[in-house]
């Protein structure tokens, strides 16, 4: 099962790097909740705005995950923690942002979807 979830997580990473929320949206539950450093976003419309605001402020962003650890897994729910890096241009200067994340996945209609993501700055 972790192989299937790792593939899903890679697909999510690629969708985020496309800078097109239409690629991210099908990977989320309708009631998803995302916690970012700058706020809490509930539902796809609010999450779309958060992603699009980020893409507008960070040009040429590359987002990637590392040190993925699955901390809980059942037939229809899974949780992982990871390190993430955002590398892009902000106001003409390169900015690299490192942090930690937690994602919760729920299986719906036979497909894994993200129902919660929490990203925070690494200390």
KOLMI-774411 format. One record per atom (N, C-alpha, C, O): y, z, x. Coordinates in steps of 0.05 Angstrom, whole numbers, padded with zeros to 5 digits, always signed. Example, Ala and Ser with C-alpha at 12.3 -4.5 7.8 and 13.67 -1.06 7.14 Angstrom:
-00114+00156+00264/-00090+00156+00246/-00066+00156+00264/-00066+00169+00285/-00045+00142+00257/-00021+00143+00273/+00001+00157+00258/+00023+00161+00268/
This chain:
-00024+00000+00016/+00000+00000+00000/+00025+00000+00017/+00045-00013+00010/+00025+00014+00040/+00049+00015+00057/+00056-00013+00068/+00079-00019+00072/+00036-00030+00072/+00041-00058+00080/+00057-00073+00059/+00076-00087+00066/+00049-00070+00034/+00064-00082+00012/+00092-00072+00010/+00111-00087+00005/+00096-00046+00014/+00122-00034+00012/+00139-00042+00036/+00163-00046+00033/+00127-00044+00060/+00142-00053+00083/+00152-00082+00079/+00174-00089+00087/+00136-00099+00067/+00144-00126+00061/+00167-00126+00041/+00186-00141+00044/+00166-00109+00021/+00187-00107+00002/+00213-00098+00015/+00235-00109+00010/+00211-00078+00033/+00234-00068+00047/+00247-00089+00065/+00271-00091+00067/+00231-00106+00077/+00241-00128+00093/+00255-00148+00076/+00276-00159+00083/+00244-00154+00052/+00257-00172+00033/+00284-00161+00025/+00303-00176+00022/+00286-00135+00021/+00311-00122+00013/+00331-00124+00036/+00355-00131+00032/+00322-00120+00060/+00340-00122+00084/+00351-00151+00086/+00375-00155+00091/+00334-00170+00082/+00342-00199+00082/+00362-00205+00060/+00382-00219+00064/+00357-00194+00036/+00375-00198+00013/+00402-00186+00019/+00423-00198+00014/+00403-00162+00031/+00428-00149+00038/+00443-00166+00058/+00468-00168+00057/+00429-00177+00077/+00442-00193+00098/+00451-00221+00088/+00466-00234+00102/+00442-00228+00065/+00452-00254+00054/+00480-00252+00044/+00493-00273+00040/+00490-00228+00040/+00518-00223+00030/+00522-00236+00003/+00543-00246-00004/+00500-00237-00013/+00501-00248-00040/+00485-00229-00058/+00461-00227-00056/+00500-00215-00075/+00487-00194-00091/+00466-00206-00110/+00448-00192-00119/+00468-00232-00117/+00448-00244-00134/+00420-00243-00121/+00400-00244-00135/+00419-00240-00095/+00393-00237-00080/+00384-00208-00080/+00360-00203-00078/+00402-00189-00082/+00396-00161-00082/+00388-00151-00110/+00369-00135-00113/+00403-00160-00130/+00400-00149-00157/+00371-00149-00168/+00363-00129-00180/+00355-00170-00164/+00328-00169-00175/+00310-00148-00162/+00287-00144-00171/+00319-00136-00140/+00303-00116-00126/+00309-00088-00135/+00298-00069-00124/+00327-00085-00154/+00336-00059-00164/+00328-00054-00193/+00326-00072-00209/+00322-00029-00199/+00318-00021-00227/+00345-00022-00241/+00366-00020-00228/+00345-00026-00267/+00370-00026-00282/+00385+00000-00280/+00410+00000-00281/+00371+00022-00277/+00383+00049-00276/+00386+00060-00248/+00389+00084-00244/+00386+00042-00228/+00387+00050-00200/+00413+00067-00195/+00434+00062-00207/+00410+00085-00176/+00433+00102-00167/+00434+00100-00137/+00414+00106-00123/+00457+00092-00126/+00461+00090-00098/+00482+00110-00090/+00504+00112-00102/+00477+00126-00069/+00496+00145-00057/+00504+00134-00030/+00487+00132-00012/+00529+00127-00027/+00540+00118-00002/+00561+00138+00007/+00569+00156-00008/+00569+00136+00032/+00589+00154+00042/+00615+00155+00025/+00628+00175+00022/+00621+00132+00014/+00647+00129-00001/+00643+00133-00031/+00662+00129-00046/+00619+00140-00041/+00617+00145-00069/+00589+00143-00080/+00570+00136-00066/+00587+00148-00106/+00562+00146-00121/+00564+00122-00140/+00585+00119-00154/+00544+00106-00141/+00544+00081-00157/+00519+00081-00175/+00497+00081-00165/+00524+00080-00201/+00502+00081-00221/+00501+00055-00236/+00521+00046-00247/+00477+00043-00236/+00473+00017-00250/+00480-00007-00232/+00495-00005-00213/+00469-00029-00240/+00472-00054-00224/+00501-00063-00221/+00509-00073-00200/+00518-00060-00242/+00545-00070-00241/+00561-00054-00220/+00576-00065-00204/+00558-00028-00220/+00572-00011-00201/+00562-00015-00172/+00577-00016-00153/+00536-00019-00170/+00524-00024-00143/+00533-00051-00133/+00538-00054-00109/+00534-00071-00150/+00545-00097-00142/+00573-00095-00130/+00578-00105-00109/+00590-00080-00144/+00617-00077-00135/+00618-00064-00107/+00633-00072-00090/+00602-00043-00103/+00600-00029-00077/+00591-00048-00055/+00603-00049-00034/+00571-00064-00060/+00561-00083-00040/+00583-00104-00035/+00588-00110-00012/+00594-00115-00056/+00614-00137-00052/+00639-00127-00038/+00651-00141-00022/+00647-00102-00044/+00670-00090-00029/+00664-00087+00000/+00680-00093+00017/+00639-00079+00006/+00631-00076+00034/+00631-00103+00048/+00641-00105+00070/+00619-00123+00035/+00618-00149+00048/+00646-00161+00052/+00650-00176+00071/+00664-00154+00034/+00692-00164+00037/+00706-00151+00061/+00723-00163+00074/+00698-00126+00067/+00712-00112+00089/+00698-00115+00116/+00711-00112+00137/+00672-00120+00116/+00657-00124+00141/+00647-00153+00142/+00629-00160+00128/+00660-00168+00159/+00653-00197+00162/+00629-00199+00182/+00626-00184+00201/+00613-00220+00177/+00590-00226+00195/+00572-00201+00198/+00560-00198+00220/+00569-00185+00178/+00553-00161+00180/+00524-00168+00182/+00513-00185+00168/+00511-00153+00200/+00481-00153+00202/+00473-00124+00197/+00482-00106+00210/+00455-00121+00178/+00445-00095+00170/+00416-00094+00175/+00401-00112+00166/+00407-00074+00190/+00378-00072+00195/+00368-00043+00195/+00383-00025+00201/+00343-00041+00189/+00329-00015+00187/+00311-00011+00210/+00299-00030+00221/+00307+00014+00219/+00288+00020+00240/+00276+00048+00235/+00286+00063+00218/+00256+00055+00249/+00243+00081+00247/+00236+00089+00218/+00241+00111+00209/+00224+00070+00204/+00217+00074+00176/+00193+00093+00175/+00173+00089+00188/+00196+00114+00158/+00174+00133+00154/+00170+00137+00124/+00188+00144+00110/+00146+00132+00116/+00139+00135+00087/+00132+00165+00083/+00112+00174+00095/+00147+00179+00067/+00144+00208+00064/+00130+00215+00038/+00122+00238+00034/+00126+00196+00020/+00112+00200-00005/+00104+00174-00017/+00119+00154-00016/+00080+00173-00028/+00070+00148-00039/+00049+00153-00061/+00031+00169-00056/+00053+00140-00083/+00032+00140-00104/+00030+00112-00115/+00041+00093-00103/+00014+00108-00136/+00010+00081-00147/+00036+00069-00157/+00039+00044-00157/+00055+00086-00166/+00080+00074-00178/+00106+00086-00168/+00127+00081-00179/+00104+00102-00147/+00129+00114-00135/+00125+00117-00105/+00104+00126-00096/+00146+00111-00090/+00144+00114-00061/+00172+00122-00050/+00192+00114-00062/+00172+00136-00028/+00197+00145-00016/+00195+00141+00014/+00175+00148+00026/+00216+00130+00026/+00217+00128+00055/+00244+00137+00065/+00264+00136+00051/+00244+00145+00090/+00269+00152+00105/+00270+00133+00129/+00249+00123+00138/+00294+00128+00139/+00297+00108+00161/+00324+00112+00174/+00342+00125+00163/+00327+00099+00196/+00353+00095+00209/+00363+00068+00201/+00347+00049+00197/+00390+00065+00199/+00401+00038+00193/+00424+00033+00212/+00437+00052+00222/+00430+00008+00216/+00452-00001+00232/+00467-00023+00217/+00454-00041+00207/+00493-00020+00216/+00510-00042+00205/+00528-00051+00228/+00542-00034+00240/+00527-00076+00234/+00541-00087+00257/+00557-00111+00247/+00546-00131+00238/+00584-00109+00249/+00600-00131+00239/+00629-00129+00248/+00636-00111+00264/+00646-00146+00238/+00674-00147+00245/+00691-00135+00223/+00689-00143+00200/+00708-00116+00231/+00726-00103+00213/+00754-00106+00224/+00760-00097+00246/+00772-00120+00209/+00799-00125+00219/+00799-00138+00246/+00816-00131+00263/+00781-00156+00252/+00780-00170+00277/+00767-00156+00300/+00765-00167+00322/+00757-00132+00296/+00744-00116+00317/+00715-00110+00309/+00709-00105+00285/+00697-00111+00328/+00669-00105+00323/+00666-00076+00316/+00677-00059+00330/+00651-00071+00295/+00645-00043+00287/+00615-00040+00284/+00602-00056+00270/+00604-00021+00297/+00575-00014+00294/+00574+00013+00281/+00585+00033+00291/+00560+00015+00258/+00558+00039+00243/+00528+00046+00242/+00512+00030+00232/+00521+00070+00251/+00493+00079+00250/+00491+00102+00230/+00509+00118+00227/+00468+00103+00216/+00464+00124+00197/+00435+00128+00190/+00417+00116+00202/+00431+00144+00170/+00404+00150+00161/+00403+00144+00131/+00423+00146+00117/+00380+00136+00122/+00377+00129+00094/+00351+00140+00082/+00332+00146+00096/+00352+00142+00056/+00329+00149+00040/+00328+00130+00017/+00348+00125+00004/+00305+00118+00012/+00302+00100-00010/+00278+00108-00027/+00257+00117-00017/+00281+00107-00053/+00260+00113-00072/+00253+00087-00087/+00271+00074-00097/+00228+00081-00088/+00218+00057-00101/+00201+00064-00125/+00185+00083-00124/+00204+00048-00146/+00188+00052-00170/+00175+00026-00177/+00188+00005-00177/+00150+00027-00184/+00135+00002-00192/+00140-00002-00222/+00133+00016-00238/+00150-00025-00229/+00155-00033-00257/+00144-00061-00261/+00150-00079-00246/+00128-00064-00282/+00117-00090-00287/+00101-00102-00264/+00101-00126-00260/+00089-00084-00249/+00073-00093-00226/+00089-00099-00201/+00078-00109-00181/+00115-00095-00201/+00132-00101-00178/+00146-00076-00169/+00154-00059-00185/+00149-00073-00142/+00165-00051-00131/+00194-00057-00134/+00203-00080-00129/+00210-00037-00142/+00239-00040-00144/+00252-00014-00133/+00239+00007-00132/+00276-00017-00123/+00291+00007-00113/+00305+00020-00137/+00320+00008-00152/+00300+00046-00140/+00313+00061-00161/+00334+00081-00149/+00351+00091-00164/+00332+00086-00123/+00353+00103-00111/+00355+00097-00081/+00335+00092-00068/+00379+00097-00071/+00384+00095-00043/+00406+00114-00035/+00426+00117-00050/+00402+00128-00013/+00422+00146-00003/+00427+00140+00027/+00409+00144+00043/+00451+00131+00033/+00458+00126+00061/+00479+00145+00070/+00498+00151+00055/+00476+00155+00094/+00496+00173+00105/+00499+00168+00135/+00481+00158+00148/+00522+00175+00145/+00529+00171+00173/+00511+00190+00190/+00507+00213+00183/+00501+00179+00212/+00486+00196+00231/+00504+00216+00244/+00527+00209+00251/+00494+00240+00248/+00511+00260+00261/+00505+00262+00290/+00516+00279+00304/
